[in-house]
Amino acid sequence: MEKSTTLPGWALKGPAYTKEMVKGWNRQRQIATFAQGGARLEKALKKYPVQMWNFTTTPKNWCIREVLWHLADQEAHLYVRLRIAAAEPGHPVSAYDQEKWSARLLYKKADPQQAKALILLLRKANTDLVRRLPPKVWNHQVKHPEYGVRRFGELVALNVWHLDGHLAQMGRRYAEWKSRGK
């Protein structure tokens, strides 16, 4: 993962949606943008030749394949976190070390198409949940060991921003690949 002293590495060029921007949106806009996540991912991936999905300039900068598996794992965590917030508000949710997951689960060797399919399926399920629950659930909370109390609505908003940052990261990998004459 790329490093920076002020922003997560994948946000260095500024995602289209900042965390503060998305948090300021009303519930309907957050849901609508969240629901578009799968389509936005598919549109982005069409820009990048599959043969460059393993490209990176340094092991600390994830390649597209690694980003896809991170997004799949994040969407799976979100699947559980949203359901805990809705059904068991106040309960803890788990954290995970994304660097350890990437290295120990061998993201670079895993099938990126499988990750994409998983992301799309889980985002659809998560979107269906978010849409069908009553607005009062938006304020249900969970306890994250690193980030403290998070509301259901915050989980949705943060994942709009999170996906956008990783789409930008994929764009940077492609630009780096192209700059090397590929």
N, C-alpha and C positions, 0 to 999 in steps of 0.2 A: 504494500500500500504506500502511496506517495506521502511524504511528510511535509509539514509546514508549521511554522511557529504560530500562525494566526488562524488558519483555516485548515480543515481536513484537506489532504492533498488533492482529492478529487474535486474540490471546490475552488482550486486556485484561480481559475479563469472566471469564476462566478457563474453558478447555475442560473438558468432562466428564472427559477423560483427560489428565492431566498427563504430561509427558515422563518424569518420575521414576516415576510410577505404572506406566506401560506397561512401562518397562524392568525393573521389578521382577516382572512377571508371568512365569509359566513359559512355555515354548515353545508348549505346546498352547493356552493362553489367548491368547497373542499371535496365533497363526495363526487361531484362531476369530474373534477381533475384526477382524483384518485382512480375513478373508474376508467379513465383513459390511459392509465399506466401501461397496460399490456399492449395496446395499439401503439403507444409512443415507443415502447421497446422494440416492437416488430419493425416499425418504420426506421428506427435508428440502425438496427442490425442489417437492413437491406443495403445500407450505404457502405458496409465494410465486407470486403471479400473474405470468405471463410479461411482462406490460406493465411491471412494475417492475424487471425484470432489468438495465436500464441505469441505474437510479437510484443516485446517490451524492450525498453532501453536499459533497464536495470531490474533485478529481481524484486526490488522494493516497490516498483510500479507494476501493479497488476495488469496482466494482459486481458483481453476481452473474455477469454474462456474463464479466467479466475473471477472476473467481475460478474459474469453470469451465475457462477455457482455461489458467489457471495449473495447476490440478489435472491437466488432461490432459497438459500438458508435464512436470509432476513425475512422473506415473505412467509416462510414456514413459522418462524418465531412470531411474526405478526399475527398469523392465523391463531396461534395459541393465546397470545397476549390479548387480542381483541375479545376472544371468547371468555377468558378469565375476567376481563374488565366488565363484560356484559352480564355474565352469569354469577360471578363471585367477586363483586367489587370489594376493594380493600386488600385482596390477597396479593402475595408477592408473585413476580414473574422472574424468569431466569435471565441472566446475562450470558454472553459467550464471547470468547476471545477470537475475533475474526482472523487474526494473523495465524493463530494456532489451527483454526479450522481449515484455512486455506492450505497450510503446509501439511498438516497431519491427515487431512482427507484427500490430499493429492488433487486439488482442483485442476492443476495443469494437465492431468491425465484423464480427467472425467469428461464424459460426453457433453459438449455444450448445448446440443440440441435437446438433450434430456433436461438440462437446467432450464432452458427456455420454455419447454413444455410445462415444467413444474411451476415456473413463475406465472405463466399465463393461467394455469388452472387455479392456483392458489389466489391470484389476484381476483379472478372471477368470483371465487367462493368468498373472499374477504369483502369484495364489493357488494355481493348479494346480502351478506350479513349487515354491513353498514347501512345499506338502503332499507332493510326491512325492520330494523330496530327503531323504537320510538326515540324522539329527540332527547328525552330525559337521560337516556343511556350515555349520551355524549359527555355527560359530566361524571360518569362512574370512573373510579380511580383504581389503579394498581400500584404496587410498590416495586420499583426497579432497584436492584442493589447498587447500581452506579449513578443513576440519574434521579433517584428519589421518586416521589409521587408523580404519576403521569395520568392524565385524564384520557378516556377513550378517544375523544376528539383530537387530542394532541398526538396520539399514536397514529391516527390517520394523516394528520397534517405533516408530521415529521417524515412519514413514508412517501409523501408526494415529493418533498424536498430531497429525501435520500435517493430516490430513483433518479431524479433530475441530475443530481450531482454525479451519479455513476454513468449516466448517458453522456455527460460532458467528458468524463474520464475516457470513455470509449472513443469519443471524437479526438481526444488528444493522442491516444495510441495510434489511431489511423493517420493523423497528421504527421506523427513521428515516423511512421512506417513509410509514408509517401515521401517525406523529406530525405529519406535514404535511397531514393531512386527506385522504389519498388513499384 
